[in-house]
Amino acid sequence: MIYLDHAATTPLHPEVAAVMYDVMQKCYGNPSTTYTIGREARELLENARKQVADLICAQPEEIIFTSGGTESDFLALWGVVCSHKEQGSKKGRGSHIITSSIEHHAVLNNSANLAKYLDCTVTYLPVDGDGLIDPADVKQAIRSDTTLISIMHANNEIGTIEPIEEIASIAREEGVPFHIDAVQTVGHIPVDVNKLGVDLLSLSGHKFYGPKGVGALYVRQGTPFTSLLQGGGQERGYRSGTENLPGIVGLGKAAVIAQRDMEKEQQRLEKLRDALIKGIEEQIPGARLNGHRTKRLPHNVNFAFPNIEGESLLLGLDLQGIAVSSGSACSTGSEEPSHVLRALGGLPDQYLNGAIRMTLGRSNTEEDITTVIEALATLVKKLNQLFSS
């Protein structure tokens, strides 16, 4: 198997698996208890919190552990909006959210629910043909009642990296909290919450060789934020429930490994990515690269092919032992064209259903790239002949 769907999930790193197994076997204490094994569990928990914080240059007390990116996005949006609702007019802010038309559904659907249940209004910003948001559009969209801006750091389908620092500067000038979904960037490229200037950030462990079912939400100290999940008061009262200690320790170890290996791995993957793009463009007439050519994730390649179903490409490659995605893993089974591709200005209709996403990882080699280019070129040629006959 040549696995090219690392944006959907990554295999568990052996070093992560080892520490998780050790915790599951030896450290079963509840971190909220005061006896010895509980204190040992608490120490492991707080060490992992620091490891995650160090990865994004945050303070440990600014990290809230969650079940993953979707929950982190939920907590960010609802936590800020409900905080403003609680404070009423004290802050002079109402309930207006700014986001983009290409966000992950965890942001889009929660924005829609906030509009439905809390009478929020939502502004969906457009993107250009490369999937980039214009910071000027953000500035223009801000109103006196704007509560939150939520823009993804990099798009999960087309890999475009957004101008977060510029948007953050605008948000800071206007006094509006700024959240980014960084699920696709943390662990793959340097992420510094202070340099970026963001107030909230979502991340997920299984996107960078950690375990599934664990993630984190960064909340800058002083950001308006309220608790949504009430109970025993874990995670400083922001996310009650007995902590998933093996998962959290695994997330911390994955953060350490990412920090250790990131620079070298980023450079290696960029070379493989560029070779894959070059090979496809040279060997497959009509192939269209989706996303910005240079402002993109080091491991993301998304191509659309005219008048071909992406699902046919996915299944055809799978028969040859190559795993790719036809879009976002969270939208599997949808027969509708990707909302991200629809948002790209000027993408001809014949390309909308013919996109595949190939995302590289630690296991991929130059030989894999050569094999994939040849297999894809042959498959596209066969499908074109089939559909034209």
C-alpha positions in Angstrom: 0.0 0.0 0.0 1.2 3.5 -0.9 -0.6 5.7 1.6 -1.4 9.2 0.4 -4.1 10.3 2.7 -2.2 11.7 5.7 -4.5 14.8 5.8 -7.3 12.4 6.8 -5.3 10.6 9.5 -1.7 9.5 10.1 -0.4 6.2 11.4 0.5 6.1 15.1 4.2 6.8 15.5 5.9 3.8 17.2 7.3 6.0 20.0 3.8 7.4 20.7 2.4 3.8 20.8 5.1 2.8 23.3 4.4 5.6 25.8 0.6 5.1 25.5 0.9 1.4 26.2 3.1 2.1 29.2 0.6 4.5 30.6 -2.3 2.1 30.0 -0.4 -0.7 31.8 1.1 1.2 34.7 -0.7 4.5 35.4 -4.4 3.9 35.9 -4.9 6.5 38.6 -7.4 9.3 38.2 -5.5 12.6 37.8 -8.1 14.3 40.0 -7.3 12.2 43.1 -4.7 13.1 45.7 -3.1 9.7 46.5 0.2 8.6 45.0 -1.0 7.0 41.7 -3.4 9.9 41.2 -0.6 12.4 41.6 1.6 10.4 39.2 -1.2 10.6 36.6 -1.5 14.3 37.2 2.2 14.8 36.6 2.0 12.9 33.3 -1.1 15.0 32.3 0.6 18.3 33.1 3.9 17.3 31.4 1.9 16.5 28.2 0.2 19.9 28.5 3.6 21.6 28.5 4.7 19.5 25.5 1.7 20.5 23.5 2.1 24.2 24.6 5.7 24.2 23.6 4.8 22.9 20.1 2.8 26.1 19.4 4.8 28.5 21.7 2.0 28.8 24.2 1.8 28.7 28.0 0.6 25.3 29.5 -2.3 27.0 31.3 -3.6 28.1 27.9 -4.1 24.5 26.7 -7.4 22.7 27.1 -7.4 19.0 26.2 -10.4 17.8 24.0 -11.4 14.8 21.9 -10.0 16.3 18.7 -10.3 19.1 16.2 -14.1 19.1 15.8 -14.7 19.5 19.5 -12.0 22.1 19.7 -13.7 24.1 17.0 -17.0 23.7 18.8 -15.6 24.9 22.1 -13.9 27.9 20.5 -17.0 29.2 18.7 -19.6 28.5 21.3 -17.3 29.4 24.2 -16.5 32.9 22.9 -20.1 33.6 21.7 -21.7 32.4 24.9 -19.2 34.4 26.9 -20.3 37.6 25.1 -23.9 36.6 25.5 -23.4 36.3 29.2 -21.7 39.7 29.4 -24.4 41.3 27.4 -23.6 44.9 26.4 -20.7 45.2 28.8 -18.2 44.6 26.1 -20.1 46.4 23.4 -20.2 43.3 21.3 -23.2 41.4 20.1 -23.3 38.2 18.1 -21.8 38.5 14.7 -19.3 35.9 13.4 -16.9 36.2 10.5 -15.6 33.1 8.8 -14.9 31.9 5.3 -16.6 29.9 2.6 -14.0 27.1 2.6 -13.9 26.3 6.3 -14.1 22.8 7.7 -17.6 21.7 8.4 -16.8 21.8 12.1 -16.7 25.5 11.8 -19.4 26.0 9.1 -22.0 23.8 10.9 -21.3 25.3 14.3 -21.6 28.8 12.8 -24.9 27.8 11.3 -26.1 26.4 14.6 -25.1 29.5 16.4 -27.2 31.5 14.0 -30.1 29.1 14.5 -30.1 28.7 18.2 -28.5 31.9 19.5 -29.7 34.3 16.8 -26.1 35.1 15.6 -25.5 36.5 12.2 -22.6 35.0 10.1 -20.6 36.5 7.3 -19.0 34.0 5.0 -16.0 35.6 3.2 -15.1 34.6 -0.4 -11.8 33.3 -1.5 -9.8 33.8 -4.8 -9.0 31.1 -7.3 -6.2 29.8 -5.1 -8.3 29.7 -2.0 -6.8 32.7 -0.4 -8.8 35.1 1.8 -8.2 38.8 1.3 -7.5 40.5 4.7 -9.2 43.6 3.4 -12.4 41.6 3.2 -12.0 40.7 6.8 -11.6 44.3 7.8 -14.6 45.4 5.8 -16.8 42.7 7.3 -16.1 43.7 10.9 -19.1 45.4 12.6 -19.7 47.0 15.9 -21.3 43.7 17.1 -18.7 41.3 15.7 -18.0 38.7 18.3 -15.5 36.3 16.7 -13.4 35.8 13.6 -12.7 32.1 12.7 -10.4 31.3 9.7 -8.6 28.1 9.1 -4.7 28.3 9.1 -4.5 26.0 6.0 -7.3 24.4 4.0 -7.7 20.7 4.6 -8.6 19.9 0.9 -6.4 22.2 -1.3 -3.6 23.0 1.2 -3.6 26.7 0.8 -2.1 28.6 3.8 -4.0 31.7 4.7 -2.5 35.1 5.6 -3.2 34.6 9.3 -0.8 37.2 10.6 -2.4 40.0 8.5 -5.9 38.9 9.6 -4.8 38.7 13.2 -3.4 42.3 13.1 -6.8 43.5 11.8 -8.7 41.6 14.5 -6.4 42.9 17.2 -6.9 46.5 16.1 -10.6 46.0 16.2 -10.6 44.1 19.5 -12.2 41.0 18.1 -11.1 37.5 19.3 -9.6 35.5 16.5 -9.7 31.7 16.2 -7.9 29.5 13.7 -8.5 25.9 12.9 -4.9 24.7 12.7 -5.6 21.0 12.5 -3.8 20.7 9.2 -0.7 22.8 10.1 0.3 21.9 13.7 3.0 19.3 13.6 3.8 19.9 9.9 4.9 23.6 9.7 6.1 25.9 12.5 3.1 27.3 14.4 3.7 30.1 16.9 0.6 31.6 18.4 2.4 34.7 19.4 3.9 35.4 16.0 0.6 34.6 14.3 -1.2 36.8 16.8 -4.2 34.4 17.3 -6.4 34.1 20.4 -7.7 30.6 20.0 -6.3 27.6 18.0 -7.6 24.1 17.4 -5.4 21.0 16.9 -5.8 17.3 16.6 -3.4 14.5 17.5 -4.1 12.0 14.8 -3.1 14.5 12.1 0.5 14.4 13.2 1.1 10.7 14.2 -0.6 10.9 17.5 -3.7 9.0 18.7 -7.2 9.4 17.4 -9.7 10.8 19.9 -7.5 13.5 21.4 -6.8 17.1 20.6 -6.5 20.5 22.2 -7.8 24.0 22.2 -5.5 26.9 22.8 -7.1 29.9 24.5 -5.0 32.9 25.1 -5.1 34.3 28.6 -7.7 37.1 28.8 -9.8 35.9 25.8 -13.5 36.0 26.5 -14.4 32.3 27.0 -16.9 30.3 29.0 -17.4 26.7 30.0 -19.8 24.6 28.0 -19.3 21.1 29.4 -20.2 21.1 33.1 -19.3 18.4 35.5 -16.4 17.7 37.8 -14.4 20.8 36.8 -11.5 19.2 35.0 -9.4 21.3 32.6 -9.9 24.3 34.8 -13.6 24.0 34.5 -13.7 24.4 30.8 -14.0 20.8 29.8 -15.2 18.5 32.6 -14.8 14.8 32.5 -12.1 12.3 33.5 -9.2 12.9 31.3 -8.1 10.5 28.6 -4.6 10.1 30.1 -3.1 7.6 27.6 -4.4 9.7 24.7 -3.2 12.9 26.2 0.3 11.5 26.9 0.4 10.2 23.4 -0.5 13.7 22.1 2.3 15.1 24.1 4.8 12.6 22.8 3.6 13.3 19.2 4.2 17.0 19.8 7.8 16.3 21.0 8.5 14.2 17.9 7.0 16.8 15.6 9.1 19.5 17.1 12.2 17.3 16.8 11.7 16.2 13.2 9.7 19.0 11.6 12.4 21.0 9.8 13.9 18.0 8.1 10.6 16.3 7.3 9.1 19.5 5.9 12.0 19.9 3.5 11.8 16.3 2.4 8.0 16.4 1.9 8.2 19.6 -0.1 10.6 17.9 -2.6 8.2 15.0 -2.9 5.2 17.3 -3.3 6.8 19.4 -6.0 8.0 16.2 -7.9 4.4 14.9 -7.8 3.0 18.1 -9.0 5.5 18.4 -11.8 5.0 14.8 -12.9 1.2 15.0 -13.1 1.3 18.3 -15.0 3.8 16.9 -17.5 2.1 13.5 -18.1 -1.6 14.3 -17.8 -3.0 16.9 -20.2 -5.7 19.1 -18.7 -4.8 18.3 -15.1 -5.5 21.4 -12.9 -3.7 22.0 -9.6 -6.1 23.3 -6.9 -4.8 25.6 -4.2 -1.9 28.1 -4.2 1.2 26.8 -5.9 3.7 28.0 -3.3 1.6 29.1 -0.3 0.6 25.5 0.4 1.2 22.8 2.9 4.4 20.8 2.3 2.5 17.5 2.0 -0.6 18.5 0.1 -1.3 17.9 -3.6 -4.8 18.4 -5.0 -5.6 18.0 -8.7 -8.8 18.1 -10.7 -9.3 16.3 -14.0 -11.9 17.4 -16.5 -15.0 15.2 -17.0 -13.8 12.4 -14.7 -15.4 11.4 -11.4 -12.9 11.7 -8.5 -14.5 8.6 -7.0 -13.5 6.6 -10.1 -9.9 7.8 -9.7 -10.0 6.9 -6.0 -11.3 3.4 -6.6 -9.0 2.8 -9.6 -5.9 3.8 -7.6 -7.1 1.7 -4.7 -7.1 -1.4 -6.9 -3.4 -0.7 -7.5 -2.6 -0.3 -3.9 -2.6 3.5 -3.7 -4.8 5.2 -1.1 -5.9 8.8 -1.9 -8.9 10.9 -1.1 -11.5 12.5 -3.2 -11.9 15.4 -0.8 -12.2 15.9 2.9 -12.3 12.7 5.0 -15.1 14.2 7.1 -17.3 14.4 4.0 -16.9 10.9 2.7 -20.1 9.6 1.1 -21.3 13.0 -0.1 -22.2 13.0 -3.8 -22.1 16.8 -4.0 -19.0 18.6 -5.3 -16.7 19.9 -2.6 -17.8 23.2 -1.2 -14.2 24.3 -1.2 -13.9 23.7 -5.0 -17.2 25.5 -5.6 -15.8 28.5 -3.7 -12.8 28.8 -6.0 -13.6 31.5 -8.5 -13.4 30.4 -12.1 -13.1 26.7 -11.7 -14.9 25.2 -14.7 -17.9 22.9 -14.0 -16.2 19.9 -15.7 -13.5 19.9 -13.0 -15.8 20.1 -9.9 -16.3 16.3 -9.6 -12.9 15.2 -10.8 -10.6 16.2 -7.9 -8.4 14.0 -5.8 -6.3 14.9 -2.8 -2.9 13.3 -2.2 -1.3 14.0 1.1 2.2 12.8 1.8 3.8 11.5 5.0 6.7 9.9 6.7 6.4 6.6 4.9 6.4 8.0 1.4 9.5 7.8 -0.9 10.7 9.1 -4.3 9.8 5.6 -5.7 6.3 6.0 -4.4 5.9 9.3 -6.3 7.1 7.7 -9.5 4.7 4.9 -9.1 1.8 7.2 -8.4 2.4 9.4 -11.4 2.6 6.5 -13.7 -0.5 4.8 -12.3 -2.6 8.0 -12.3 -1.6 8.9 -15.9 -2.6 5.5 -17.1 -5.8 5.5 -15.2 -6.8 9.0 -16.4 -6.1 8.0 -20.0 -8.3 4.8 -19.6 -11.2 6.7 -18.0 -11.1 9.4 -20.7 -11.3 6.7 -23.4 -14.1 5.0 -21.5 -16.2 8.1 -21.0 -15.6 9.4 -24.5 -16.6 6.2 -26.2 
